[in-house]
Amino acid sequence: QVQLQESGPGLVKPSETLSLTCTVSGGSVSSVSYYWSWIRQPPGKGLEWIGYVYYSGSTNYNPSLKSRVTMSVNTSKNQFSLKLSSVTAADTAVYYCARQYCSSTSCYFHYWGQGTLVTVSS
Amino acid sequence: QSVLTQPPSVSGAPGQRVTISCTGNSSNIGAGYDVHWYQQLPGTAPKLLIYGNSNRPSGVPDRLSGSKSGTSASLAITGLQAEDETVYFCQSYDSSLNTWVFGGGTKLTVL
């Protein structure tokens, strides 16, 4: 059974960089079949896809966040990471890592981490 | 404002059938992109319920079904149970935004 677990600071100061890591167990980030995504959910609100990283290191980011997002993958540790720069209070959210599967017609998120709340505050 | 529009809430009595709609446009659902559905229990991560418009992952009961037509999709739940009371999200891809998008979520109340 694939499991994902987010880790990182729960409190980040405004204008600083949010950094999170997702550790995968029961599966490999080196798989050619999947993409490794980050999704966030502000308290009491809906879900927003942030972007994904592929095992090769290639990335695809939400255009609305692209200028501030960097994702990477570490195959030796079976982890992938998210960095979001210049954060503001609007970036306060539960951040989920997820495994994304893409067929010929669409992509969906079939395994999720439990989520980690990141609060942006001084 | 979510790209995919869901009713904020729906309700039904135990044993009844309810449907949750997800309305998009010609850049997402209407463009032929599949719709997927997730269930989110309080304080937990979303769980995939339906993928590819109407397919259920193993372990999801056949009381749940999905359909798609034109620029909309629906999730139907028959034989409502108390455990169904939670929030449901739809998801698709939007070609004008170049991103995967979610509905705003629907809270299902079992009366």
Interface residues (C-beta under 8 A of the other chain):
Chain A: G46 L47 E48 W49 N62 P63 S64 Y96 S103 T105 S106 C107 Y108 F109 H110 W112 G113 Q114 G115
Chain B: S2 G32 Y33 D34 H36 Y38 T44 A45 P46 K47 L48 Y51 G52 P57 F89 Q91 S92 Y93 L97 N98 T99 W100 V101 F102 G103 G104 G105
